[in-house]
Amino acid sequence: MKTLSKFLSLVALSVSFASSNLQADTLGDVMKAEGIDKMLGTWVDADTEGENFKISYRWKIKGHAVELSLKTQESTSTALIIFDQGSEEVLHIGANSKGALTRGKWSTQDGAAVLDLTQTNAGGEVVELKVTHKLVDKNTLTVGFEMKATGDTGEISLVRPAKKPKVKKEKPGGKKKMTE
């Protein structure tokens, strides 16, 4: 009986150790494992090259915290995305230029990053949204939303911004052409 008890304890310990090694340690690990690390960077609406809609996902603390910045014609927003190792959840908290506070949790579904978001505006009104971020290819991201209360939906297709050509600056005291 003692041998069976020891064996079961050893198996339980092995399973516990193996499953703890499968858990993500950082946000970077989670993003890479889910294949959503490729959404990092800047995305803009193609029609206005970001005048109407621009969103950026950048490492604030490499591997641990992503800063999300959003600019629309109506407002600007910023949020921090982190991985809570204790709850094994990816958390989101932010604010916008109109005084709204956002809180949410990220997950993945069918290859998309999904944000279940609660926004409380400056007047105390609460809006719940489900926002999906789906990579179509390396240069196209589709962001969709669903209002939980009404079921209203929308979607916007975003692209990587065009790279601006680098302009060489002339060095002070550089060579000048002599004219006669």
C-alpha positions, 0 to 999 in steps of 0.5 A: 500500500505504501508503494502505491501511495508513493507511486501516486504521489510521484505521478502527481508531482510529475504531472504538477511539474510538467504542467507548471512548465507549460504555463507562460511566464510572461506576456511575451510568452503568451503572445508568442504561444498564441501567434499574436505577437505579430500584431505588435507595431502600428496600424492605420486606416488605409483611406487616410493613412491614420488620420481617422484611425491609428492604433499601435501596440508597443512594448512598454516593458519588453516581454512584460507590458504592451502599451496600446495607443489609439487615435481616432477623430473623436479621442485618443486612448492609451492602455497597458496590457499585462499578464497576471501570472497568478490568475493566468489572465492577460489584463487591460487597463486604460483611459481616453482623452474624454475621461473614460476608463477601460478595463478588460481581459484578453483571450484568443479565439479562432486565431484572433486576439479578443478583448472583453472590455468594459468602458466607464465614461466620465459621466459613469455610463458603462458600455461593454464591448467585445473587440477582436483583432485578427491578423489577415496577413503581415500587413493587414489587421481587422479590428471588429467590435460587438456592443454586448447590450445591443448586439451592434457590430462593426469592423475596420480593416487596418494596414501597416503605415507606408514608410516615409522616405528618409531625407538626408540632411546636409551636414553643416559646413558640408561641401558646397559647389562653387559657381563662377 
